[in-house]
């Protein structure tokens, strides 16, 4: 069974509010995520998109099994007489970047009904955040006057000059040392 870190998951026939809460909470446990709960184009109900990166590789089957359990509290009850597949979960390996997925959810690549887009990225531990922040701060400004705090503080001060690819490189490098795969 192939193993990947990044997956796209689509949940069908969901309750908008319950799904939003559950998936946002689930996404915050992952390394990075972007999600949205959207109305169907026909206007009869909602479905959700979740793009997620796990801190370690997971098999397709284990992610599908977890998604099937995750959907239970937020799938809408099947209407009487409905014969279509209800509460279906679609799973595929994520292609592209989180920014590409965010653009899709924001309707930049396809004309479709939109929902609120939520995203997040889990930073490594506090000590490592300080080290990364200090490294970037020294590199960007070349000053040693004041040491920045956490990455969040650094983002506020230097966000427009924060190099995403550099962060991704260091994040993965540090993450692998903090949580080595067994």
N, C-alpha and C positions, 0 to 999 in steps of 0.2 A: 504494500500500500504506500503510495507516495506521501512524503512529508514536506510540509511547507510552513512558513512562519506567517504569511499574509493570506487572508481569505476575504472574499466578498460573500455576504450572507443576505438573502432576501427572505423576509417573513411575509406571508400573505394572510389576508383577512384578520387584521389586528385591530385592537382597541387603541386609538391614537394616544391617549394619556398614559395608560398602563404600559404600553409598549415603549414610549419615550423614556419613562422613568427607568424601566428594567434595562433597556439597552444602554442607556447612558451610564448606569451603575456598572453594568458588565464591561463596557468599554473602558472605564476608568481603571479596571484591573489589568488591562492589556498594556502593551508597550506604547501603542498608538492606535487611534481609532478616528473614524469620521462616520456619522450616521444621520439619517433623517427618516421621519415617518411622513409619507405622502399619500394624498388621496389618489384613488384610481382615476384614470382619464375619463371613464364612463360615469364617475361620480358616486359610485355605490360602495363605499367602504375605503379602507386604508391598507397599505402595505408599507414595509420598512426596508431600508437598505442599511447594512452595517459593513463597513470595511474595517478590518481589525488586523493588527500585527501582534502576535504572541511573542513573549520573551524567548521562547524556544520552539523548535519544530514540533508540529503536531500532525498526526495522520488525518487524512480526509475523513475517514470513518469516525475518529474520536471527536472531531469538530462537529460533524453532522449529528452525532449522538447527543453532544452537549447542547447544540442548537435546538434539537427536538425537545429536550427537557426544559430549556430556557423559555420556549414559546408558550408553555402550558398556561401561565397566568394571564397572558394578554391576547390570546386568540379569541375572536368573537365566536359565540355559539352559532353553529350552523343553522340557518333558517329552515323552517319546515319545507320539505319538497325540494330542497337544493340537492342536486346530484353531482355537481362538480367537486373536484378535489378541494378540500377545505383546510385552511391552516397549513398549507404546504410550505416547506423550507427549501430554498434553492441555495446551493453552495458551490463555489468555484474558487480556484486559486486566483488571488488578486494579481491583475496585470496593471502596469502603469504605476503611478505614484499616488500618494494620498491627496496631493493637490489636484491630480486628474480626476479622482473620485469626487472630491469636493466640488470641482467645476461642474461635473455631471449633476450632482445633487442641487446645485444652485441654478441649473437650467441653462448653463452656458454652452453646452454641447448638444442639447436636445430640447425641443419645445415640449414641455410636459408640466403637469400640476406640481407645485413645489410645497415642501414642508420646511419646518425649521431645521437648519443644519447645525449639528453639534459636533465638536471635535476635541481631541485632547491628545497630549503626549505625556507619557510618564518619564519623569527625569530620574536619574540614578539617585542614590543616597545623598544626604545633605553634605557630607564631607566632600564627596566627588563633585557635587554641584559647585561648591565653593572653589574647588581646584579648577574646574572648567571655566567658571566665571572669571577667576583671577587670570588664567592663561589668556582668555580672549581680551580681557580688559588691558593687560599689559601689551598684547599684540596690537590692539587697535589704537591705544593712546600713548603707549610707551611711558606712562607715568606710574609712580609708585606712591602717590600721595594718600590715597584711601583705597583700602581693599573692599571690593563689592561683596555683597552678601550672597544670597541664593540666586540661582539662574533667573527666577522671576524678577528680582530686583534688577538684574543685569538687563533682562529683556526690556524693562520699562525705560532704562536709561539709553541702551544702545540698540534697541529692537530694529531700527531701520537699517543698521549696518551689520546685523547678526547674520552670518553666513550659514544658511541652512545645510548645505552640503558638508561644511566643516563640522557643524554640530552633529550631523548624522554620523560622520566618521568617528568623532570622539565618543558619542553616545554608545555606538556599537562596541567600540574598543573597550570602554569602561564597563559596559553592561556584561560583556563576556567574562571579564575578570571578577565582577561581583557575583554573577550567577552562572558559573561554568556549567556547560551541558554535561550530563553524566553518560 
